Amino acid sequence: MERRAPSEADLYELVVEDEAPNSDASAGIRAGMTRIDVLLHLRHSDPIPAGDVTVALLRAAIPVPPTGLAVDAAKTMPVPWTSIVAPVLRAGGIGPLPALPAPWKVADPITFRHPAQPLDPRFPVAVAFDVDVTGAPVGSVHLLVAALHSKADQVVFDGSEPRTLVLRSRHVALRSRRNPLTPHLEEPMCCIPRHATIA
């Protein structure tokens, strides 16, 4: 039997996120392998073939001062990767992705993914990424940024730092996560509730 991607209802019912106590990060994340689901919404009457949609997930460690907040650091953190990622997204993820400026990196060795089924305006579709944060120091904060493209709605990035990038582009979603926890054997599955949207 073919395994389908989890639906929006599945994610809201089954995903239990780890809290990040005493932190302004969106949620906690455990050291080790974590599954991140990016939920795609279609704001159009016509479905889009799965092969026409490409998604990438990037991450960066946020340099948070001992007395500062992750959200404050993220406001001024540059996103110099937009001109690097956009052309490869528009090419459907075909071709090598040049190295991203530090501290940014791809979150999953399989950098570009496609949904397992067509996008339908009635049913949001999840695209899963496997993120390895093994060795991340306790208390470290990670910014996860999802970027997407479709042939029907070409990706456009507008913004020089994460906050304006998300506010000005429907092709971007982000989430911050703090690592306050010790490794464990389970692999929690977490979604990005500020869902990426295709118009």
Steps between C-alpha positions, in 0.01 A plus 500: 500500500636842405572726797338839465626825643331605827210739460453824690255323730754222562767750603278695736368180660819297526788745538595584856769766507765526767477819697794736535466624859634845584552573133342714231568229239190349337565155645768264621705259293693196617857428399508229236277439200171691480229491236375839385182517294443807282130539432412644157175685435361571154305826462365435152209309351712275277720218639876508434691184401741378766794521259437872449564578868845512659576558869827564685564518872792706632626549853739717696619517858391833646772687691294596805677709769467359855261781591331524160207333327497279194232713339718810534801328345287371212382853419847607392643170376580536127362258238766519226386170350192629315680565171667158524192290582243669273650392163531137609144500634377640168687218324303248703793417725702370206869573516742556789431759764808717567622522856291734713662782698556408865321444729235382252494142374256256349296327768478164320763333275217459247480876454200525266186295536168475319162416654389138464166606353357792303413816686127542532325810641291273723789311660832645620792265432798431727857465375732328750865581570740316731711741703801382700596723792735249660758676711305824528581663836224510758334841479590555135233656280442396140308694238323281243396665174289324238504639146282377216436550132246385245486544125164672544630738769868584455698544818580861594707595803472850642684584819849522643430322830259222608221717639448715190561201274205314651273805516563592136507157337234231492772259385672496840414364844715490811520359849751533782591206722712477813687188603436470873469122504717191503508248213245221497417208274174630358488741209239769569313624197438873500331732258562864417168663595574816306423300191654569165238598246477478126261758355 
